[in-house]
Amino acid sequence: MPLDQPALPGSRINGVVANLGADLADEWERFIAECAVSGVRVFHFKEVHEAMTGRVEIEHLSQNTLGSLNPDALYLKVKHAIDWLAALVALFALSPLLVAFGIWIRIDSPGPALFRQTRTGFRGRPFTIYKFRTMKVEPAD
């Protein structure tokens, strides 16, 4: 179904087909970027044409296709593992400093050293963030 304006209709959309080589208005570029980030697959119209007809235009062979905006599952799993590994290495390397900050906060003021809060993350998934408490507990005036 063609879109007349850069907004998804209320029904569930599996993908968006666009001419990514065209000089699009800012609102359309923002719309396509939001679709890609929110998990709605974005396809270049030439990819769809190729899939439907089995024919590839010669000029299309030299273009960078939109596939680079839709990373494959292996890339996402490897990236996730590297992110976790880097976080663990940083945690162990910085743990003496983190413990010292925690002790300093506990000595400086009563209450827990860590502040915990649930936030909304990527694609609406909730996660819990832990931060060192930086505000003092004082009685209300």
N, C-alpha and C positions, 0 to 999 in steps of 0.2 A: 504494500500500500504506500503510495507516495506521501511524503510529508510536505505540507505547505509552510510550516513554521518549525523552528528548531525546538521541538518539545515532543516527548514520547506520549502517545495516547495512553489512556488508562489501562488498556489490555497488556498482557505479558508480551514482551518483544524478545525474540531470540537473537536478532542481529539487525544491523543497519548497513545498507549498501550506499556508498557515496563515491563521487568522482574526486579522489584525493589529489589529483593533479590540477584541479581547477582552482582559480583564485576565489576562495570562498569568503563570504562576509565573516566578520569576527564572531558573531553569535552562532553561526553554523560551525566554525572551527571549535568554539568552546563546547558546543553540543556534542560534536564528534569526540572530543577529548573526554568529556564527562561520561559518554557511553563506554569508551574503552576502559576508563578507570573503574567504572561501576560494574564491569563484568559483562556488559552487552557487547557482543562481538561486532567489530566493524570491518567490513569488507570493501575492497576497492572494486568498483563496478566491472573492471576488466577481468578480475579473478572470477566473478560470478558469471560473466559472459563466457569465459574460457570453460568453466565447469559445465555450463549448460550446453555449449556447442561442441566442445572438444577441440576448438581451434584457438590458436594463440597468435595474436598480432605481433609482428616483428618488433615494432617499437616497444611493446610491452616487455620483451625479454630483457631490455636494458634497465628497466625501472626497478626501484626498490619497492617491493610489494608491501602491503600492509601487514603481512605476517609478522613483521618485526614488532608490531604493536600488540600482538597476541602471543605472548611467550608460551612455549609448549610446557607440558607438565614436567618433563625432566629438568628443564631450566629452573622452574619454580621450586622443585624439590632440592636441587643442588644449592640454590640461593638460600633457601630456608636453613639447610644444614650449615652452610658457611656463616650465616647470620648468628645461629645458635653457638657455633664454635667460637666466633669472634667475641660474643658476649661473655661466654664462660672464661675465655682467656683474660679478657679485661676485668672480669669480676675477681678472679684469683690474683691478678697482678695488682689491683687496687684495693684488695681486701684489708690490708693493714691500715691504709688511709681511711677507708670507710668505717672501720671499727673505731679508729681514733675520733672521727667526726661524731659517731654515735655516742661515745663516752662523753665527749665535750658537750653535746646537746643535753645529755642526761644530768651532767654536773651543773650546767648553766641554768636549767629550769626543770620543773617537775613535768611529768607526762612522758609519753612514749617518744622515742627518737625518730621513729618512722611514721609518716602519714600515709594512709592507704585510701585509695579512691578508685571506684569503678568508672570507666569511661567507655565511650563507643569508638570502635576502631574501624579498620578497613572493612568495607561492605557491611557495616552495621554490627559487627561482632563485638560484644563487650569484652573488656580486658581490665585487669587490676593493675594500677600503677602504684609504686612505692617510692616515696620521696622523703628526704630528711626534713623534719619539721623545722621551719625557720621562724615561725611566729611564736611569741611568748603567750602563755595563758595568763590573762589579767582579769581581775573582777570588772564587771560592767559598772559604769558610772550611774 
